[in-house]
Amino acid sequence: MGLSDVEAGFRNAAGIETVIGVLRQRFGDRLQTGEALRAQHAHTTTYLPAQSPDAVAFPESADEIKMIVRACAAHKVPVIPFGAGSSLEGHVNAPHGGISIDMARMNRVLEVNAEDLDCTVEPGVTREQLNSDLRDTGLFFPIDPGANASIGGMTATRASGTNAVRYGTMRDNVIAVTAVTASGEEIRTARRARKSSAGYDLTRLFVGSEGTLGVLTSVTLRLQGIPQAISGGVCPFPSVEAACNAVIMTIQMGIPVARIELLDALQMKACNAYSGLSYPESPTLFLEFHGTDAGVAEQAGLFSEIASECGGGEFQWTAEAEHRTGCGKPDTMHTGRHCSFVRAPRVSPQMSACRFRGLPNASPRPRPISSPPDLIAPIVGHAGDGNFHVLVLIDTGDPAEIAAAEDFVGRLNERALAMDGTCTGEHGIGQGKRPYLSLEMGEGVAVMRQIKQGA
Ligand SMILES: Cc1cc2nc3c(=O)[nH]c(=O)nc-3n(C[C@H](O)[C@H](O)[C@H](O)COP(=O)(O)OP(=O)(O)OC[C@H]3O[C@@H](n4cnc5c(N)ncnc54)[C@H](O)[C@@H]3O)c2cc1C
């Protein structure tokens, strides 16, 4: 289907029916058309309305993906790759119907090259599965978007998360991909070489392409050695600005912090209420340091000095794992940050849904933008890389609240772009951020269209 058809809202009912018939012969039970399963493949986690695909296919190999793509291309039927469905901008919706390609059965770790610090996986491998497989090698894959997302989905959305400040994003950690393009051919974007200057950087083009240029069939990733010691700490501040100043000084001093997460006072209140914690309900930084025993102690000491210079309260830190991480343990230092997405709605139980919006890099320093007084909107930020999220809690049955949230998000994005930031520091464009892509990229969008049309 061409872009113009898609934009005109074209739904090719006859083509869809034909493709389902063709695929059913090849896939049998691995092609499902039940309503509940289709709905599950269109959930958006936000107020965006769900738009189900017509069928869900469960391929087990690149050859099967080629077959699906060729059948769909022949009959002008959309395909929507599906990883773990944790994206937040309506990415897996099927506005024109079509076939959802669920990667759950393509979940093998294909090779681990421990000496080269890389591995190649099928796209359905999840982040937690990969790290569990790698445990005995002393290596780990550092990108952590919070959700147990698939590596294919993380690549397609150029995901990052809590420790991007130390390890980068998917852009920095994907070495190569293989992908089935719209013509049904499988291409490989690069070799395993750590560096190469061979031609256009097709790998970077696919990282963040959100399924528009092809279906990823494997991803080669950089790995890291598991640090000898990890310490974590938490520190309250009198204001968001004071916390941001501490972040800026920490980064400017070159302290190699692995995570530095900001929760505002409202978010801290939500975490305390949900988890029975008793943290001060003021803006708070959660930190993690990776290194040797001596190294993490030194980093924590340096941060402690910075925090006190910026007016922060006592910096409590520990290197003991059981006190540092893991959801659901009330005494856990990072429980608050890790579970903030599920905890936020508890602040206001009458609100039925929340909306998790990537707030832009408000360069030169992270700075919050107030929401109108009638919206409840706690903030969670990956402060180390200047990116933070506002969770606008709205009743999705109330059009006035949706309109107020839309207005707020619009102003937020415009302000970020005015500061030379971005409308989406992570999470990608999907459906939710489409109106802002042109604002941010201008004529660049026309080039993206040409690339898409040629893919
Ligand atoms: C609680 C929570 C916290 C989150 N925090 C963060 C965060 O800190 N940072 C962050 O970056 N994200 C975050 N996210 C968003 C989400 O986890 C990421 O966008 C993630 O990368 C999506 O991966 P997925 O496997 O769920 O992909 P899906 O949601 O299944 O798909 C996402 C997109 O990728 C495409 N896609 C999936 N698989 C393939 C494939 N094999 N080939 C081609 N295209 C494919 C889909 O078509 C879709 O466009 C969070 C989500 C939740 C629910």
The ligand as a MOL file (V3000), in Angstrom:
LIG
                    3D

  0  0  0     0  0            999 V3000
M  V30 BEGIN CTAB
M  V30 COUNTS 53 58 0 0 0
M  V30 BEGIN ATOM
M  V30 1 C 6.3300 1.1650 32.0210 0
M  V30 2 C 7.0030 1.5600 30.7360 0
M  V30 3 C 8.1810 2.2860 30.7930 0
M  V30 4 C 8.8460 2.6310 29.6110 0
M  V30 5 N 10.0120 3.3330 29.6920 0
M  V30 6 C 10.7040 3.5810 28.5630 0
M  V30 7 C 11.9630 4.2210 28.6300 0
M  V30 8 O 12.4410 4.5900 29.6820 0
M  V30 9 N 12.6510 4.4000 27.4720 0
M  V30 10 C 12.1570 4.0030 26.2650 0
M  V30 11 O 12.8340 4.1640 25.2450 0
M  V30 12 N 10.9490 3.4150 26.1760 0
M  V30 13 C 10.2150 3.1870 27.2840 0
M  V30 14 N 8.9970 2.5850 27.2000 0
M  V30 15 C 8.4030 2.3120 25.8670 0
M  V30 16 C 8.6740 0.9200 25.2990 0
M  V30 17 O 9.0750 -0.0010 26.2710 0
M  V30 18 C 9.6870 1.0130 24.1660 0
M  V30 19 O 9.1490 1.8000 23.1370 0
M  V30 20 C 10.0870 -0.3620 23.6050 0
M  V30 21 O 11.2300 -0.1570 22.8400 0
M  V30 22 C 9.0290 -1.0330 22.7510 0
M  V30 23 O 9.4290 -2.3900 22.5140 0
M  V30 24 P 8.3380 -3.5180 22.2250 0
M  V30 25 O 9.0380 -4.8030 22.0460 0
M  V30 26 O 7.3020 -3.4950 23.2780 0
M  V30 27 O 7.7770 -3.0180 20.8440 0
M  V30 28 P 6.2720 -2.9190 20.3220 0
M  V30 29 O 5.4810 -2.0400 21.2090 0
M  V30 30 O 5.7460 -4.2710 20.0880 0
M  V30 31 O 6.5280 -2.1910 18.9320 0
M  V30 32 C 7.0620 -0.8930 18.8970 0
M  V30 33 C 7.3420 -0.4870 17.4550 0
M  V30 34 O 8.3980 -1.2910 16.9430 0
M  V30 35 C 7.9640 -1.9810 15.7920 0
M  V30 36 N 8.5910 -3.3020 15.8190 0
M  V30 37 C 8.5050 -4.2400 16.7910 0
M  V30 38 N 9.2080 -5.3260 16.4510 0
M  V30 39 C 9.7370 -5.0780 15.2360 0
M  V30 40 C 10.5380 -5.8300 14.3250 0
M  V30 41 N 10.9740 -7.0740 14.5830 0
M  V30 42 N 10.8800 -5.2530 13.1380 0
M  V30 43 C 10.4730 -3.9990 12.8270 0
M  V30 44 N 9.7170 -3.2620 13.6400 0
M  V30 45 C 9.3530 -3.7820 14.8340 0
M  V30 46 C 6.4610 -2.0210 15.8820 0
M  V30 47 O 5.8730 -2.1400 14.6010 0
M  V30 48 C 6.1750 -0.6910 16.5250 0
M  V30 49 O 6.2060 0.3420 15.5500 0
M  V30 50 C 8.2980 2.2480 28.3670 0
M  V30 51 C 7.1120 1.5130 28.3230 0
M  V30 52 C 6.4530 1.1850 29.4910 0
M  V30 53 C 5.1750 0.3900 29.3860 0
M  V30 END ATOM
M  V30 BEGIN BOND
M  V30 1 1 1 2
M  V30 2 1 2 3
M  V30 3 2 2 52
M  V30 4 2 3 4
M  V30 5 1 4 5
M  V30 6 1 4 50
M  V30 7 2 5 6
M  V30 8 1 6 7
M  V30 9 1 6 13
M  V30 10 2 7 8
M  V30 11 1 7 9
M  V30 12 1 9 10
M  V30 13 2 10 11
M  V30 14 1 10 12
M  V30 15 2 12 13
M  V30 16 1 13 14
M  V30 17 1 14 15
M  V30 18 1 14 50
M  V30 19 1 15 16
M  V30 20 1 16 17
M  V30 21 1 16 18
M  V30 22 1 18 19
M  V30 23 1 18 20
M  V30 24 1 20 21
M  V30 25 1 20 22
M  V30 26 1 22 23
M  V30 27 1 23 24
M  V30 28 2 24 25
M  V30 29 1 24 26
M  V30 30 1 24 27
M  V30 31 1 27 28
M  V30 32 2 28 29
M  V30 33 1 28 30
M  V30 34 1 28 31
M  V30 35 1 31 32
M  V30 36 1 32 33
M  V30 37 1 33 34
M  V30 38 1 33 48
M  V30 39 1 34 35
M  V30 40 1 35 36
M  V30 41 1 35 46
M  V30 42 1 36 37
M  V30 43 1 36 45
M  V30 44 2 37 38
M  V30 45 1 38 39
M  V30 46 1 39 40
M  V30 47 2 39 45
M  V30 48 1 40 41
M  V30 49 2 40 42
M  V30 50 1 42 43
M  V30 51 2 43 44
M  V30 52 1 44 45
M  V30 53 1 46 47
M  V30 54 1 46 48
M  V30 55 1 48 49
M  V30 56 2 50 51
M  V30 57 1 51 52
M  V30 58 1 52 53
M  V30 END BOND
M  V30 END CTAB
M  END
